[in-house]
Amino acid sequence: MRNYGSEQTMITKEEITIKVPSEVAEAYRNATEEEREQIESRIAVLLKSSMTSKQEAIAKLRQTMDEIGRRAAERGLTPEILESILNDDE
């Protein structure tokens, strides 16, 4: 358990394996425990940031799709008309 300010947060950690260039692996192995913890924290932040960006992109896509659907409905497109258009063999 780690303390972050006045709030106590239990962080479950799990080990993963990643491939890095040999010199990076050697530098990591030769690093102090504190340096390794800093490196691990930076990697975690980078991966979390990537996950957040993806989630934001998905949310924006859904918002855009909802807006397109709303505009299409305002212009008279119904599910039946859309189905007819999609099933049109011509």
Secondary structure, 3 states (H helix, E strand, C coil): CEEECCEEECCCCCCCCCCCCHHHHHHHHHCCHHHHHHHHHHHHHHHHHHHHHHHHHHHHHHHHHHHHHHHHHHCCCCHHHHHHHHHCCC
